[in-house]
Amino acid sequence: MDSSIIERKRSLSAFWRQYDGFLRFRQTMGAVVFGSGIVIALSLVGTGYTSVGILSMVAVALVSLADYLYVPMPAIADEKVQRQKILAKLRLGNLWTEDMELDGVTVRIYQPADLQGEEKLPGVVYFHGGGFCWESFGLYDIMIKTMLKLKRMVVVYVRYRLAPEFPFPAAVDDCFTVTRYVQKNTKQFKMDPQRLALMGDSAGGNLTMNMLIRMITEAVPDLPKFKVQIAIYPYIQALDFKTPSYQIYDNNKTPTLLNADLMIKFLVTYALGFATFDESEIRKLLENKHWTTELRNSNLPKLVHNDVLPENLERPNIKMPVSKSIDSSLARKFNDIFLDPRFSPLLADDEILGKMPKTYVMSTELDCIRDDAFFLTDRLRKLGVDVTHRHWGGMDHAFLVFSTYESSLKALQEITNYLNDNL
């Protein structure tokens, strides 16, 4: 794995461990101060200073509430006050969460705190992004809580295993374990078995399609089906790395979080785990030198044809021709995995993809995998699937997890509106 990626993972992990430790210390001290304040206030009431005692209890309660709502911002954070306001509003929300294991896979359950009795709500299984490699599980809490403020539902959020320690197909297997468990146990989660959805962003969008493909090929007649899938700026193919968006957002100088070099490194790490690779292989893949003569003459290139892209999408200033040279060793190393529908679900057979449920696809302009969403929309529509495609011009890959963006809230509102209309 690229050393810079490893260092970023380590530094981020260390930062969040320190931050979490600070918050735990503050919570402990807050509890001590609250308890001491109440004891003093009750003592004042008991000794005849009733008014002073009551005022003291109110003051302690207000200080404790302010302490609970206040979230310290790290030095690296921008727009600190705006972030604190958003977090305070969410902390006042009526939500309940719990981490647990379902058949060995960690999940976090989100549901309204007042959910009780026989009430059954729509259910969503959510798969996070992060290139199958980044430990990004904790970054989605605000986003999911925001969705639950917009729609009353239950969310099972999956913490699948990550590469390089657990390469392909570990993530697929973990997500399927949870998805199948939810199908069999909707009553446990107070989910309505007639109103289930799969949702994921980036790598998670890949996993939503994987779950549906596997449920179609391994169908169990008596289990409830998922009525809707939400694929948010999804990664869906490792066939063509010379699409216009891969060419535009080709290196770290591009104004996007996810550039072509980083995306290929994610995919190679997901495919090979700790197996070594070098920069020359990355560049060769970006030139499609893994395309064998057999692959070129197959029907697969038709699935990523640029003719399906809208004319108003940005194109590279200089279109790089597809390399005619073939690197046989590169093809042998990657093609068996890259062309596996579990790795590239766009390449699944027509009879499988044609059975997909209603699908909401989101794409963003500043994104090296922008074009994948258009390929997916075109393929599914040609197979008769009901697809809604929302393209966010000017926005970046992963923008939904950044709560300070106005567009993030608008996008989440649109997604929950879609769920309201279809679940």
N, C-alpha and C positions, 0 to 999 in steps of 0.2 A: 504494500500500500504506500502511496506517496507520503513522504515524511512530513510534508506541510499539513496534510490532512490529519495524520496521527497527532501532531503537535496541537492542532486546533481542537481536536477531540479531547486531548488531555487537559489543555488549558481551560476549556469550557467546563469540563467535568469538575476540575478543581475549584473554579469560580462558584459553581452552583453548590458544591459541598460546603464551602466557606459561608456562602450566603444563607444556606439552609441552617447551618449551625448558629449563625447570628440571630436568625428569626426564632429559633427554638429557645435561645438564651433570653431574648426579649420577652417571649411568651411566659417563660418561667418567672421572670422578674415582675411582669405585669400581674400574674396571679398572686404573687407575694404581696405586692402593693395593694391590690384589690382586697385581699383577705384582711390585711392589717387595717385598712381604712374602714372596713365594715365593723371590725371589732371595736375600733375607737369610737365610731359613730354610735354603736349600740351602748357602749359604756356611757357616753354623754346622755343618751336617752334615759338610761337606768339611774343616773345620778340627778335627774331632774331638768337637765338642759335639753328638753324635748325638741324645741325648734332648731337649735344648733345641731343636734344629732341628726334630724331629718335632712337639714340642708347639707350636712356632711355626707350623708349617704347618697343624696342626689349628685353631689359634686364627684364623689368617688365613681358613681355609675357613669357619669358623663365623661370623666377622664378615661375610664376603662374602655368605653365605646370608642372614643377618639383614638386611643392606643390600638384598638382592634382594627379600626378602619385605616389607620395610617400604615402605609407600606414604604419602607425606606428604599430609595432608588440607588443602584450602584453608580459609580462615577461615570461609567461609559454610557449611561442612559441619556437619550435626548428627550426633550419635552417632558421633563419629570413630573410637573404638576398635572399635566393632562393625563399622563399614565396613572398617577395616584388617584385622580378623580374616577377614572374608569374602574380601577381595582376596588375602590371603596363602594361604588355602586353594586359591583358584582358580589362583594362580601355581604351586602345587605339583602341579596337575593335569597329566595326560598328554595335552596337546592341542597341535595344530599349526595355525597360521593363515598365510594368504598372501593378499596383495592382488594382483589381476591385472585385465586387461581382457578381456572376452568380446565380440567384435564391437563394440568401442568403448565398452562400458559397464563401469564399475568394479564389481568384486565382491570380497568377502572370503570365502575358503574356510576353513571350520572342519572339521577331521577329527581322529580319534585319531592321535597321533604314531606309534603302533606299527602303523598300517594298512599292510599290504604284501602282496605276493604276489597271489593270486587272490581274496582276500577282498572281498566286495561287501556294502555296508551300505545301509540305508534312506537315501534322499536327500530333503532338504527345501530348497526355494527360499523364502527369507524376504524380505518387504518391510516396511521399517520405517514407523512413523508419523511425525507431525509436520505434519499439515494440508497436505501437498504443498508446504509452504513452509519449514519450519524445517530447518536443517542438524543433524539429530539422529542421523546415521549412527553417530557414535562413542559414543552413549549405550547401545547395545545389546550391547556386548561381554560384560559380566558375565552378562547374561540368557542369551545364546546359549551361553556357556561352561557356565553352570549346567545348561542343558538337555542338553548333551553329557555332563555328568557323570551325568545321570539316564538317558540313553539313548545307546547306541553308534550313531552315525549320522554322515552328512556333511551340512553345511549350506552352501549357496551364498547369501550375504547380499548383496543388491543395493543399490548406491548410485545411484539414479535421479536424473535432473535435477529441479531444484526451481523453482517459481514464486517471484517474478515473472519472473525471467530466462527461464525456460522453462515457459510456461503449458501448460494442457491442449491436446493429449493427450501431451505429451512424456514424462511419467512412465509412462503406459500403454505407449507405444512402447518405452521403455528396458526395462521389466520383461518385455515380451513378447520382446524380443531375447534376453534372458538365459534366459527360460523355454524358448524354442525351442532355444537352444544346448544347454541341459542335456538336453533330450529327445534331441537328436542325438548327445550325447557323454557318456552315462552312464559308459562305460568309462573315460574320462579322469579322472573324479572318483571312481572305484571305487564307484559307486552301483549298486544292484540295480534294473534297469529295471522290475521288477514291484512295487517298493516305493517309490513317489515321492509326495511331499506338497507342497502349497503352503500357506504360512503367512504371516500378516501381521496387524498390529494397527493400529486406527484407519484412517488413510488406506491403510495396507498391507492392511487387510482388504478395502477397496474394490478394491485392485489384485489380490488373489487371485481375487475373483469375475470381474474383468475378464479375467484370463488364461484362466480356464476358459471364459468366454463366447466369447472369440476362438478358443480351440482347438477349441471345438465348431463354430463357424461356419467355421473355416478348417482343418478336420480333415485330417491327413495319416495315412493308414491304417497305415503301417508304423512310426510312432513310438510309443514307450511313453506310456501315459496316467498321469495323476495319480490315485491311488486315494482320496486324502483331501484336504480343505481345512480349515484352521483359521482362522477369522475371529474375531479378538480385538477386543472392543468396536468393531465395524466401522462406518465411515461408508458408507452405501449409498444414500442418496436426498437429492436437493435439491428435492423436490417440496413437502413439507409442513413448514413451520417453526413450526407451532402445535401440535405434539404436546405431550402433558403434560410431558415432560422438557424440551423447549425452553422451555416457559413457566415451569417451576420454576427452572431454572438459566439465568436470563435476563441476568445482569450480573455484574460483578466482585465483588459482595458475597456471591455464593453460594459454599459451601464445596467447590468443585471446580476442578480445573485447567483444564477445558474448559467455558467458559460459552457461551451462545447467541451473544452479540455476537462473541466471538473466532472461533467456528466459522464464522459467516457471512463474516467478514473473510477467513478462510482460503479459503473456497469462491469468493468473489468474486475474490480474488487469483489463485487457481488457474485460474479461468475467463478472466479478462481480462488477466493479466500486469500490465504497468505502466499500463494504462488507468486513468484516475482514477475514483473513486467517492467518495461522501460519506456521512456518518452518516445522513442522511435516507433514503437508499436501503437502508441496513442495517435501519432500523426498518420500512420498507415491506415488505421481504422477510420480516421476522419476523411481519408481519401478513398474509402470503400475498397481497399485492396484485399479485403477478405471475400470479395465477390468472385466466386469461381465461375467458369464458363457455364456450368450447369445451372448455377443460380441466376446468371444473367439471362439465360434462355428459358427460365421458368416463368410462372405467372406471378411470382412474388413481387417483382419490381412494380407491377401494375397497382399494387395496394398502397404504394407511397408516391403516386404520380402527382407532380406539382400542378397539374391542370385543375385539380379540385380546390386549390387555394384561391381565395377572393383576390380580385385585381388590386384592391386597395391595401393589401398587406405589403409591408416593406420588403423589398428584395435586396440581395447583395448588389453593390455597385458593379462588381465584376463577377460574373457567374463563372465559378471554377468548373471546368469540364470533369466529368467522371473519369477517373483513372482507368485505363484499359489494361494496366499491368495487374498481375495476380500474385499475391504472396501466399504460396501454398501452405507454408508453415503457419501463417496467421489464420488461414481458413481452418486448418486442422485443429488449431488451438481453441478457436472461439465458435465456429459455426454450429456445432452440435448443440451448444448451449444457447447462443444468440437466437437461433431460429426455432428453438423449442417454444411452443405456444404458452407454456408456463412462464417463460422469460419475456416473450414478445406476443402478448395475447392478440394483437392485431392480425397475426398470421394463423389464427385458428380457422378451422374449416367453416364454410358457409352455413352448413346445416346446424352448426353449434351456435355461431354468432347470431343467426336468424332467430334463435329462441330467446334472445336477451329480452329482459323486461324494459319498460319505459326508462329512458336514459337521459340524464342531464349532464352535459359536458361543458366545462368551463375552460377557457384558454386565456393567456395573457400575452401581450405584445412583446414585452422585454424578456424573452424566454427562449433559450436555445431549442427547447422541445415544443415550442408554440405550434408548429405545423402538425405534430402528432394528433392534436385534438381535431383538426380538420380532416385528416385521413380517417380517423375513427368515425366521425360524424358521417362522412360520405359512405364509408363501408356499411355501417349499420342501416342507414336510410335506404341504400340500395337493396338491402336484405329485408326491408319491410319493418324495421324497428322504429318505434316512435321516439325521436331524438329531439331534444331542445339544446341548442348550442348557444352559449353566451360568451362572447369575446370581449375582454377588457383591454381596449387600446390604451397604451401609455402606462399600464401597470406591470409590476414585476412578478416573476415566479415567487410563490410562497407569501404573497401579500396578505392573505387572509389571517395569518397568525399575528400580524402586526396591528394591534387594536387601535393604535392612534391614527391609522388611515381612515378617513371618511369613507373611502371606497370599500374598505374591508367590511364595515357595518352594512353598507348598501348591498354588497354581494351576499352577505349572510342572510339579509332580509329576503333577497330574491330566492336564495336556496330554500329557506324555510317556507316561503310562499309556494314554491314548487311542491314541497312536501305536503303542505296543506291541501293543495289541489289534487294530489295524486295518492295520498295515503288516507 
